[in-house]
Each structure stands twice: as C-alpha cells, then as structure tokens.
C-alpha cells in the first residue's frame, strides 16, 4: 500500500505541475495578446516593414546640337527564389513543365550556353532550394522585356520565383569624347559636369513602405503613404560634338606622332565665351592616350604666351612704343647673376623694334622692357595682371579649377629675377583656360567674356533656366592699346615665329607661340621637358573662334617648339572650322549669276550618266575599266567622267555624295555603321579619306 500511495502521490504532483504550467502559459499568452499585443505587433512591423528608397532617374547631358553626351540606362540582375511556394507546389509541377522551353529561350537570348547547359544550371538551383540563386548580372532593358515573355516568367514572380533587381548605370554614348569635361557619375567617381551639376541631375529620391515576405521579397504596404521620386533635370551644354571630334582628333594625331606626355585644347566662341570643345589627353602606362585629367584647368608656367600680358601692360602705361628699339644682345643677357636665353634663331640679332621682339618671341627683349618699365614700381605691373584676371579663377562651371600662382613683391620668394622672368612666362603659373580667356578678350575688341559650359537646364523638354553670355569686363584696355596689340599678334603669324604655319591660308590668324621648359618634379629641369603652346583667334577681320593648344612633350625631344607642335594642331582645327562653320556663318545671299564653268559631283555611275543625259550635257568617259561609282568634273566647259575607286578596307572620300550613295558605300560596300547629321550632300566625315577601316566601325557624316 505504501508503494501504491507513493506512486499516486508522484502522479498527482506531476499532474498538478503540468496543470499549473498550462494555466501559466494560457495566462501569459492571454496577457501578451491582450495587454502587450500592440507593443509586440509594432516590434514585428519594425522588423518586417520598413521604408524603401525609390531612386530618381538622373538627368541627361546634351550637346548644344542635341546629341546625348551622358545618360542613364537601366540594367538588371536576375536571380531566382527556388524555394518559392508557387514554384514548388504540387511537387514542382510548374517548374518541371517549363524547364525545357525556358532553357531553350535563355540559350537563344544570351547565346552563351546551350539549352542543355541552362537546363542543368536551373535543375541544380532547384535541387539546392537556394532562395537567392543568381542567374545573370547586368542584362539590358531590352533583354529584361524579352525575358518577361518567357515560359514560367510570364506567370508572375510569385509563381516563377524570378526576381529582377534594377540598377541604373550612367552611359556616355560617345565614350571618351570630352570625358573629363562631361564626367561619369558613379558612387565614388564624379568629375566634370556630372559633379558640378550633380544636385540638378540627380533629382530627389522618393520612398514607400514595404513588407518583407518569404524569400526576401518586398511588397508595398497597402494604403501606406508613398513619396514619389522627382527625376533629375537635363542640362544642355555649349559643347559641339563635331568641333569636339575635330579637336580631339587633331590633338591625338600630334600627341602620337611626337610621343608627347599629355596635351589639352580649348575652343571658345569669341563673342559669347561659350566653350565649344575641351580635349584633355594623357599617355597612360599602356602607351595609349586617354582623357585622364583636366589639364585645361590646371595651372602651369605658360611660357611665351604670357608675353601678351607684359606687352599690353607696357603699352597701356605708355612705357614703350612698337617702333622703339630694344637690344636683344644676340639672345643672351645677364641679370642679377642669372642668364636669360633666347632661341637659337635670335643669334646674330641685336637691335629690334618692340614689335619685332614680340613677334620673334625674344625673352631678352621682354625681360629688358619689364625691368625698364616696372623695376621701380612692380605693383603697377601687378595691377594689370589683376585687371586681366590672371590672378584669379575664371569661375567656369567645372569643379576643380586650380588657382593661379603669382609671386608678389614682399613674398619671401620674390627676388631680383622674379619680374624679368615673369615677363616671358616663368616664375608664375596660370591655367590654359585663363590664358584663352584673355586672348579671347583681345579678339572680342577688349570685352572679356565669362567662359561657360552650360546653356540651359531643362525639365521634361521644357526650359527652366537659361544661361546667357556674361561680360566680365567691358574693356580690358584702351582702344589704342588694343589696336597695337592686335597688330603684334597678327605679326606673329605673318612675320614672326608662326609665319611658316599660315602661308597660303585662306583666312588670317592672330596669335602667339610659346615654348616653355617645365620642371619634372624633384628632377627639376634636367630632363629638358618642353611645353609647346599656341593661342590665337581667327578670322582676324571678324573673329569667330579662339583656340588654345598646350602640349607637354617627352624628355629631350627634338621637335618641341610651339610653332611646330602646338601650331599645327591649331591650324588643323581652324581649317576644319573655317570650312564648315565660319564660311557658312559669314555667307550672304546674293543675286549674282553663279559661274557654272566648274563643278564636281560624285555618285552611282548609272545615276550620274542619267542626270547628264537629262541635262543634255556632253561628257568624256575617261574610265578604262568601269566600276559602280564615278566622279563627274567640269572645268572650262570640259566635262569628264572618272572612276571613283572604293577599297573595302580604306575610307573613301564621301564629300559631295548624296545621302543614299553615302549609305550604300559605307553600309553595303564597307560594312560601316553610320551616324547622320543634316540634309543634302556630304560636307564632312569623321574618318578621313585613306585611313584603314573595319566592319562595324562607326562613322559620322555631316550634310549641308
């Protein structure tokens, strides 16, 4: 009995304990649900419900002629939740029924794996029950649209398990063209206009309340407040794609041929200060040239192009006249124990006029004149430097413009050689942009314009802010000084250091060459690295464009003079602009009868012959072996038909062709891709005639 009683006691005790625990659990559950329910529900929401940011679409950067320079395009990462209920219900019936057709579609779209390979990949993912199986990264929007039509996917993301994560990427359609000026927007890398106008372009992000469910999938919370994203605005720049292409090609050609370290070119519209092109090319470790740094806004010793400041100051203060004689002492002069040297061409020269000393770029002449004029009162010279805004930033709408370095009297670096060396562009640093702004003011009859890169800000095609040309200084000097300094700048191109460069040119140029020895870090000047420059404007009678070219050469290079390195780049750009922009802008309609004694056309041989027959014009066919394309030329009443030879691996001359013929040659005969601008006949092409071409290469053609 004792044993039985003992067992029953234990059973009753266990029962009481279990009952007590049960009562406690029920009581606690009731308490949590009724009393603390709101607290725990809010905590649950905080873990599973959160605000999700809605990215705004970044604005587009356009050129002045309407071309897209930088824009955003969507890309998608594709992943699959292989544990999704809709995919695994009924023992995976939906997945098994669609895997073959889905694999075939994926293989056909991406063409990187066979259908069997894709089937194996999908099957392995399904077996692993991976909730975030990455199938493919960075697919395009077109591919995204196509995938949504595939078997299984068209049943929706909850049944297919497919998830698409959108990421907008920034694209420069013209790739490296003006890259450092336009910039590229990335999380850790913004430069150029992308950085300067970031607040305008990026817009404002929105937000929405979402709840995360199985598989990490987020769904919007119904009736929750949602803030819409405000897309970024577009900006329209002053850049011209054609001028930029011409500028970069001319600079690249010289850099490659002279194996230079780097160079930059700025093209400015004279009357407005609009920057039409900025090319910055530096040589990388691979030996190729890239837009690696904005040299146009980096301060360096300018060399002889700064002599404009010296002579303008002296003329404005009436300390010299152009006919005044200065002894250049065979190009060698001692001052304060240091020697000023001229180029070897100055050997044997002694007495020169001030105008000749400037035109021939005599360092000795400019140094002597500066000492004579300002040694007793150097602050007078610095007042002109300030007036010409060589001591301050231009304020162009780019981030990163470097401050000029000007040593003033009283500075610990000021010495007896500072002033004479400054007179010919040493012992100071200014940017190419500052220099061109001053030269542009001379070209613009003394009115200095603010350089700028953005014409307007647009929102959905509607202009919301427009930037007008802004005058910095109505008159940088007197009309008398301006007239004299223009004569000197023109003289450089007719009688001075650039005289050979512009022989036979159909337009007149005014400008200044510069050749400066630049330091190479701790090695100083021992490497004999020269900076070649040319700054000028054209046509002299009615200046349309001002161009600055600055090239830093490799050590000990033989060809390093401004006239032979920077000058040809200036001339190539000016020639192209004169033929395509200046003549067109300056042409005026007239009623004079046109001389028809000369003409030259090109086209499909059959079409050319038909036109000649319709016009009843007699011609001589000089072709011994005929081909599909022909040139027709008339001189003094004699009309001759010649073959126009088209080689499949070389670029032909397209000038004079109609659009149809140009398309036939480029696309059908050569396999090139065409970008077309304008209407009428071809007047310009981005790939010069005679250069090698390959199928798929892009060529831009411009019609009149």
TORMAR-454457 format. One line per 5 residues: for each residue z, x, y of C-alpha. Coordinates in steps of 0.1 Angstrom, whole numbers, plus 5000, padded with zeros to 4 digits. Example, Ala and Ser with C-alpha at 12.3 -4.5 7.8 and 13.67 -1.06 7.14 Angstrom:
2
5078/5123/4955 ~ 5071/5137/4989
//
This chain:
704
5000/5000/5000 ~ 5008/5028/5023 ~ 4974/5043/5017 ~ 4957/5009/5024 ~ 4978/5004/5056
4969/5039/5068 ~ 4931/5032/5062 ~ 4932/4999/5080 ~ 4951/5014/5109 ~ 4924/5040/5114
4896/5014/5111 ~ 4913/4992/5138 ~ 4918/5022/5160 ~ 4882/5032/5157 ~ 4871/4996/5164
4893/4994/5195 ~ 4880/5027/5208 ~ 4843/5017/5202 ~ 4850/4983/5218 ~ 4867/5000/5248
4838/5024/5252 ~ 4814/4994/5250 ~ 4833/4975/5276 ~ 4834/5006/5298 ~ 4796/5011/5295
4789/4975/5303 ~ 4812/4975/5332 ~ 4798/5008/5345 ~ 4762/4995/5341 ~ 4771/4964/5360
4788/4984/5387 ~ 4758/5007/5391 ~ 4733/4979/5391 ~ 4752/4955/5414 ~ 4772/4978/5437
4753/5011/5437 ~ 4718/4997/5429 ~ 4703/5001/5464 ~ 4715/5037/5466 ~ 4700/5048/5432
4668/5029/5439 ~ 4664/5047/5472 ~ 4670/5080/5454 ~ 4644/5071/5428 ~ 4619/5064/5456
4627/5097/5472 ~ 4618/5115/5440 ~ 4587/5095/5432 ~ 4575/5082/5466 ~ 4565/5105/5494
4543/5108/5524 ~ 4509/5123/5516 ~ 4489/5140/5544 ~ 4454/5128/5550 ~ 4432/5157/5561
4410/5151/5591 ~ 4373/5161/5589 ~ 4367/5193/5610 ~ 4341/5190/5637 ~ 4307/5207/5636
4295/5235/5658 ~ 4259/5231/5671 ~ 4235/5254/5689 ~ 4220/5244/5722 ~ 4188/5234/5704
4206/5211/5680 ~ 4209/5233/5649 ~ 4241/5233/5629 ~ 4259/5266/5631 ~ 4291/5257/5613
4300/5225/5595 ~ 4324/5212/5568 ~ 4312/5200/5534 ~ 4333/5186/5506 ~ 4339/5204/5472
4358/5190/5443 ~ 4379/5205/5415 ~ 4375/5184/5383 ~ 4405/5180/5359 ~ 4413/5156/5330
4446/5139/5320 ~ 4442/5139/5283 ~ 4475/5120/5279 ~ 4463/5091/5300 ~ 4471/5058/5282
4436/5044/5288 ~ 4421/5074/5271 ~ 4444/5075/5240 ~ 4448/5037/5233 ~ 4436/5024/5200
4438/5059/5186 ~ 4415/5074/5212 ~ 4386/5049/5205 ~ 4373/5051/5241 ~ 4372/5089/5241
4356/5092/5206 ~ 4328/5066/5215 ~ 4318/5085/5247 ~ 4323/5122/5240 ~ 4288/5129/5227
4270/5113/5256 ~ 4294/5127/5281 ~ 4289/5162/5267 ~ 4251/5159/5270 ~ 4254/5147/5306
4277/5176/5316 ~ 4254/5201/5300 ~ 4223/5186/5317 ~ 4240/5186/5351 ~ 4256/5220/5352
4233/5238/5328 ~ 4259/5265/5319 ~ 4268/5253/5284 ~ 4252/5234/5256 ~ 4261/5198/5248
4279/5211/5217 ~ 4299/5236/5237 ~ 4310/5209/5261 ~ 4320/5187/5232 ~ 4341/5214/5217
4358/5220/5251 ~ 4366/5183/5255 ~ 4378/5179/5220 ~ 4402/5209/5223 ~ 4416/5194/5256
4421/5160/5239 ~ 4439/5176/5210 ~ 4462/5196/5233 ~ 4472/5164/5253 ~ 4470/5185/5284
4478/5164/5314 ~ 4460/5186/5339 ~ 4431/5202/5320 ~ 4408/5220/5345 ~ 4372/5213/5336
4354/5227/5366 ~ 4360/5241/5401 ~ 4341/5237/5433 ~ 4314/5211/5424 ~ 4293/5198/5453
4294/5163/5467 ~ 4260/5155/5450 ~ 4274/5167/5416 ~ 4305/5146/5423 ~ 4284/5115/5429
4264/5122/5398 ~ 4295/5127/5376 ~ 4309/5093/5386 ~ 4278/5077/5369 ~ 4285/5095/5336
4297/5076/5304 ~ 4335/5073/5303 ~ 4339/5082/5340 ~ 4322/5050/5352 ~ 4351/5031/5336
4375/5044/5362 ~ 4400/5072/5365 ~ 4428/5054/5347 ~ 4407/5048/5316 ~ 4388/5081/5316
4416/5104/5327 ~ 4392/5123/5351 ~ 4407/5134/5384 ~ 4388/5149/5414 ~ 4406/5169/5440
4386/5171/5472 ~ 4387/5203/5493 ~ 4366/5206/5524 ~ 4350/5240/5529 ~ 4335/5255/5560
4299/5265/5558 ~ 4277/5285/5582 ~ 4242/5273/5574 ~ 4226/5304/5590 ~ 4251/5326/5571
4257/5358/5590 ~ 4238/5347/5621 ~ 4262/5352/5651 ~ 4291/5351/5626 ~ 4317/5369/5648
4309/5345/5677 ~ 4308/5313/5657 ~ 4336/5323/5633 ~ 4345/5308/5600 ~ 4375/5285/5596
4398/5295/5567 ~ 4435/5292/5563 ~ 4441/5329/5570 ~ 4410/5338/5588 ~ 4397/5322/5620
4377/5341/5646 ~ 4352/5333/5674 ~ 4346/5297/5685 ~ 4363/5284/5654 ~ 4396/5300/5666
4391/5294/5704 ~ 4383/5257/5699 ~ 4405/5251/5668 ~ 4425/5224/5684 ~ 4393/5205/5693
4376/5210/5660 ~ 4404/5203/5636 ~ 4413/5168/5647 ~ 4446/5152/5637 ~ 4459/5146/5602
4469/5112/5590 ~ 4495/5101/5564 ~ 4501/5075/5538 ~ 4530/5065/5515 ~ 4521/5072/5478
4540/5068/5445 ~ 4535/5093/5417 ~ 4530/5078/5382 ~ 4523/5093/5348 ~ 4502/5124/5348
4510/5133/5384 ~ 4485/5107/5396 ~ 4494/5093/5430 ~ 4487/5057/5441 ~ 4491/5042/5476
4522/5020/5481 ~ 4511/4985/5489 ~ 4519/4972/5524 ~ 4532/5006/5534 ~ 4523/5018/5569
4493/5042/5569 ~ 4483/5065/5598 ~ 4446/5072/5598 ~ 4433/5107/5603 ~ 4415/5115/5636
4384/5136/5628 ~ 4377/5167/5649 ~ 4352/5167/5677 ~ 4319/5186/5677 ~ 4311/5214/5701
4276/5222/5714 ~ 4272/5259/5722 ~ 4249/5277/5746 ~ 4235/5297/5717 ~ 4198/5295/5709
4190/5301/5672 ~ 4156/5316/5680 ~ 4170/5340/5706 ~ 4199/5349/5682 ~ 4175/5357/5654
4152/5378/5676 ~ 4183/5396/5689 ~ 4198/5404/5655 ~ 4165/5415/5640 ~ 4158/5439/5669
4193/5454/5667 ~ 4192/5456/5629 ~ 4159/5475/5630 ~ 4173/5502/5653 ~ 4206/5505/5635
4189/5510/5602 ~ 4163/5535/5615 ~ 4188/5556/5634 ~ 4216/5552/5608 ~ 4239/5541/5636
4276/5532/5631 ~ 4275/5499/5650 ~ 4260/5480/5679 ~ 4260/5449/5699 ~ 4236/5430/5721
4243/5402/5746 ~ 4216/5379/5760 ~ 4226/5359/5791 ~ 4207/5333/5810 ~ 4206/5348/5845
4210/5317/5867 ~ 4238/5300/5847 ~ 4258/5327/5829 ~ 4251/5309/5796 ~ 4253/5333/5767
4222/5327/5746 ~ 4229/5353/5719 ~ 4256/5378/5708 ~ 4248/5401/5680 ~ 4275/5424/5666
4266/5446/5636 ~ 4286/5473/5620 ~ 4279/5495/5590 ~ 4301/5488/5560 ~ 4313/5510/5532
4283/5498/5512 ~ 4259/5512/5538 ~ 4247/5477/5548 ~ 4252/5462/5582 ~ 4274/5431/5587
4289/5410/5616 ~ 4322/5428/5611 ~ 4337/5429/5646 ~ 4330/5415/5680 ~ 4320/5448/5698
4308/5428/5728 ~ 4343/5421/5740 ~ 4358/5455/5730 ~ 4364/5480/5758 ~ 4348/5514/5756
4337/5541/5780 ~ 4305/5527/5794 ~ 4287/5559/5805 ~ 4259/5558/5830 ~ 4256/5520/5832
4288/5522/5853 ~ 4268/5542/5879 ~ 4258/5508/5893 ~ 4294/5503/5904 ~ 4295/5537/5921
4263/5534/5940 ~ 4269/5498/5951 ~ 4303/5508/5964 ~ 4288/5537/5984 ~ 4260/5516/5998
4283/5487/6007 ~ 4307/5511/6026 ~ 4276/5528/6042 ~ 4287/5562/6030 ~ 4252/5570/6017
4216/5561/6022 ~ 4189/5561/5995 ~ 4170/5588/6012 ~ 4200/5611/6016 ~ 4197/5644/5998
4222/5655/5971 ~ 4221/5689/5954 ~ 4225/5684/5917 ~ 4226/5722/5911 ~ 4204/5723/5880
4226/5697/5863 ~ 4258/5718/5862 ~ 4287/5715/5886 ~ 4323/5728/5886 ~ 4351/5706/5899
4388/5713/5896 ~ 4382/5738/5868 ~ 4361/5713/5848 ~ 4323/5711/5844 ~ 4301/5681/5850
4269/5683/5830 ~ 4235/5665/5833 ~ 4209/5660/5806 ~ 4186/5690/5799 ~ 4158/5672/5819
4177/5680/5851 ~ 4174/5718/5846 ~ 4155/5733/5875 ~ 4163/5703/5898 ~ 4183/5708/5929
4177/5686/5959 ~ 4172/5649/5950 ~ 4174/5618/5971 ~ 4203/5595/5962 ~ 4178/5570/5948
4163/5597/5925 ~ 4197/5609/5914 ~ 4204/5573/5903 ~ 4170/5568/5887 ~ 4172/5601/5867
4209/5593/5859 ~ 4224/5625/5873 ~ 4261/5628/5865 ~ 4264/5657/5890 ~ 4248/5636/5918
4271/5606/5912 ~ 4302/5627/5909 ~ 4294/5646/5941 ~ 4288/5614/5960 ~ 4320/5598/5948
4341/5629/5958 ~ 4324/5630/5992 ~ 4329/5593/5998 ~ 4363/5584/5983 ~ 4384/5616/5976
4404/5610/6007 ~ 4408/5572/6001 ~ 4402/5564/5964 ~ 4418/5530/5969 ~ 4387/5520/5988
4366/5526/5957 ~ 4391/5506/5936 ~ 4387/5476/5960 ~ 4351/5475/5949 ~ 4360/5478/5912
4382/5447/5918 ~ 4355/5429/5937 ~ 4330/5435/5909 ~ 4357/5422/5885 ~ 4355/5454/5863
4393/5455/5862 ~ 4399/5420/5847 ~ 4389/5399/5817 ~ 4357/5378/5821 ~ 4375/5347/5807
4348/5339/5782 ~ 4357/5311/5758 ~ 4365/5335/5729 ~ 4398/5347/5717 ~ 4403/5385/5715
4386/5398/5747 ~ 4400/5433/5753 ~ 4415/5442/5787 ~ 4396/5470/5806 ~ 4414/5503/5811
4413/5515/5847 ~ 4434/5546/5857 ~ 4445/5542/5893 ~ 4459/5566/5919 ~ 4496/5571/5913
4493/5567/5875 ~ 4505/5597/5855 ~ 4470/5601/5840 ~ 4454/5603/5875 ~ 4442/5638/5883
4416/5657/5904 ~ 4388/5650/5879 ~ 4395/5613/5874 ~ 4374/5600/5903 ~ 4343/5622/5897
4343/5614/5860 ~ 4347/5576/5867 ~ 4317/5579/5890 ~ 4294/5583/5859 ~ 4314/5561/5835
4341/5582/5819 ~ 4379/5580/5823 ~ 4378/5542/5821 ~ 4370/5516/5796 ~ 4352/5482/5801
4336/5458/5777 ~ 4298/5452/5774 ~ 4304/5416/5785 ~ 4320/5428/5818 ~ 4290/5451/5824
4264/5425/5817 ~ 4282/5400/5840 ~ 4279/5425/5869 ~ 4243/5432/5862 ~ 4236/5395/5859
4251/5390/5894 ~ 4227/5415/5908 ~ 4198/5397/5891 ~ 4211/5364/5905 ~ 4209/5375/5941
4245/5386/5942 ~ 4261/5355/5928 ~ 4284/5363/5899 ~ 4284/5336/5872 ~ 4312/5330/5847
4299/5338/5812 ~ 4305/5309/5787 ~ 4295/5298/5752 ~ 4301/5260/5750 ~ 4280/5234/5768
4299/5203/5757 ~ 4324/5186/5734 ~ 4311/5155/5716 ~ 4327/5128/5696 ~ 4305/5109/5672
4275/5119/5691 ~ 4289/5108/5725 ~ 4296/5135/5751 ~ 4333/5135/5761 ~ 4334/5167/5780
4307/5188/5796 ~ 4309/5224/5809 ~ 4289/5233/5839 ~ 4279/5267/5851 ~ 4307/5282/5872
4304/5306/5901 ~ 4330/5334/5901 ~ 4318/5350/5934 ~ 4292/5337/5957 ~ 4283/5372/5970
4295/5404/5953 ~ 4279/5425/5981 ~ 4258/5422/6013 ~ 4222/5413/6011 ~ 4213/5447/6024
4231/5465/5996 ~ 4217/5441/5971 ~ 4181/5448/5982 ~ 4187/5486/5979 ~ 4204/5485/5945
4176/5463/5931 ~ 4151/5490/5943 ~ 4171/5516/5924 ~ 4173/5495/5892 ~ 4136/5488/5893
4130/5525/5899 ~ 4149/5534/5867 ~ 4121/5515/5848 ~ 4092/5529/5868 ~ 4102/5564/5879
4134/5572/5861 ~ 4149/5575/5826 ~ 4132/5544/5813 ~ 4098/5549/5828 ~ 4080/5556/5794
4096/5525/5779 ~ 4079/5499/5801 ~ 4044/5515/5806 ~ 4018/5487/5803 ~ 4044/5459/5801
4031/5426/5815 ~ 4064/5420/5833 ~ 4087/5441/5854 ~ 4122/5451/5844 ~ 4151/5463/5864
4179/5481/5845 ~ 4199/5512/5838 ~ 4201/5535/5808 ~ 4234/5550/5796 ~ 4242/5578/5772
4280/5585/5767 ~ 4298/5609/5744 ~ 4326/5590/5728 ~ 4358/5601/5711 ~ 4363/5598/5673
4400/5591/5671 ~ 4421/5623/5666 ~ 4390/5644/5662 ~ 4381/5638/5699 ~ 4346/5647/5710
4339/5674/5684 ~ 4317/5651/5662 ~ 4292/5646/5690 ~ 4290/5608/5687 ~ 4269/5593/5714
4269/5557/5727 ~ 4235/5546/5738 ~ 4231/5517/5762 ~ 4207/5498/5783 ~ 4215/5469/5806
4188/5451/5826 ~ 4171/5419/5836 ~ 4135/5405/5837 ~ 4111/5395/5851 ~ 4120/5412/5883
4103/5386/5906 ~ 4123/5357/5891 ~ 4149/5369/5866 ~ 4154/5346/5836 ~ 4174/5367/5812
4199/5396/5815 ~ 4203/5417/5783 ~ 4229/5444/5774 ~ 4224/5467/5744 ~ 4251/5491/5733
4247/5512/5701 ~ 4272/5538/5688 ~ 4253/5565/5668 ~ 4263/5586/5638 ~ 4277/5621/5644
4253/5648/5656 ~ 4222/5625/5655 ~ 4192/5639/5674 ~ 4180/5606/5688 ~ 4209/5594/5709
4196/5587/5744 ~ 4199/5552/5760 ~ 4162/5550/5767 ~ 4151/5559/5732 ~ 4178/5540/5712
4191/5510/5732 ~ 4159/5507/5754 ~ 4135/5498/5725 ~ 4159/5470/5714 ~ 4160/5456/5749
4122/5457/5751 ~ 4116/5441/5717 ~ 4139/5412/5727 ~ 4124/5409/5762 ~ 4088/5409/5748
4096/5380/5725 ~ 4114/5360/5751 ~ 4087/5367/5777 ~ 4060/5354/5753 ~ 4080/5323/5741
4104/5313/5769 ~ 4095/5329/5802 ~ 4058/5322/5803 ~ 4064/5286/5791 ~ 4091/5280/5817
4070/5295/5846 ~ 4037/5279/5836 ~ 4025/5253/5861 ~ 3998/5227/5855 ~ 3966/5232/5875
3932/5216/5878 ~ 3911/5247/5874 ~ 3884/5246/5847 ~ 3895/5267/5818 ~ 3873/5296/5807
3861/5289/5772 ~ 3843/5321/5767 ~ 3871/5334/5744 ~ 3891/5316/5717 ~ 3906/5324/5684
3917/5300/5657 ~ 3927/5301/5621 ~ 3927/5276/5593 ~ 3914/5264/5559 ~ 3878/5277/5557
3863/5243/5549 ~ 3881/5226/5578 ~ 3871/5253/5602 ~ 3834/5250/5592 ~ 3836/5212/5595
3850/5215/5631 ~ 3823/5240/5641 ~ 3796/5217/5628 ~ 3811/5186/5645 ~ 3812/5205/5678
3777/5218/5672 ~ 3787/5254/5677 ~ 3767/5281/5661 ~ 3786/5309/5644 ~ 3781/5340/5623
3799/5343/5590 ~ 3807/5380/5586 ~ 3826/5375/5553 ~ 3810/5393/5523 ~ 3834/5376/5498
3847/5342/5509 ~ 3883/5330/5504 ~ 3902/5299/5512 ~ 3914/5309/5547 ~ 3894/5320/5577
3897/5332/5614 ~ 3871/5320/5639 ~ 3868/5341/5671 ~ 3846/5337/5701 ~ 3840/5364/5727
3814/5361/5755 ~ 3797/5333/5737 ~ 3795/5351/5703 ~ 3814/5331/5676 ~ 3823/5350/5643
3839/5336/5612 ~ 3861/5361/5593 ~ 3882/5360/5562 ~ 3920/5356/5567 ~ 3935/5375/5538
3966/5362/5522 ~ 3986/5385/5499 ~ 4011/5369/5476 ~ 4038/5395/5483 ~ 4033/5401/5520
4039/5379/5550 ~ 4006/5369/5568 ~ 4002/5362/5605 ~ 4007/5325/5610 ~ 4002/5324/5647
3975/5299/5657 ~ 3977/5279/5624 ~ 3984/5242/5624 ~ 4014/5229/5606 ~ 3995/5217/5575
3978/5251/5570 ~ 4011/5270/5576 ~ 4029/5248/5550 ~ 4000/5253/5524 ~ 4001/5291/5528
4039/5295/5529 ~ 4049/5270/5502 ~ 4019/5268/5479 ~ 4005/5304/5481 ~ 4037/5324/5487
4064/5301/5474 ~ 4085/5304/5506 ~ 4109/5277/5520 ~ 4100/5265/5555 ~ 4122/5256/5584
4100/5240/5611 ~ 4108/5236/5648 ~ 4085/5218/5673 ~ 4050/5204/5671 ~ 4014/5217/5674
4003/5252/5664 ~ 4025/5281/5652 ~ 4035/5304/5680 ~ 4064/5324/5664 ~ 4076/5332/5629
4110/5347/5619 ~ 4094/5371/5593 ~ 4070/5395/5610 ~ 4035/5398/5595 ~ 4031/5426/5570
4067/5425/5557 ~ 4073/5420/5520 ~ 4084/5385/5509 ~ 4097/5370/5477 ~ 4095/5335/5463
4123/5312/5475 ~ 4128/5332/5507 ~ 4134/5311/5539 ~ 4111/5315/5569 ~ 4115/5298/5603
4083/5289/5622 ~ 4081/5276/5658 ~ 4053/5254/5670 ~ 4042/5250/5706
//
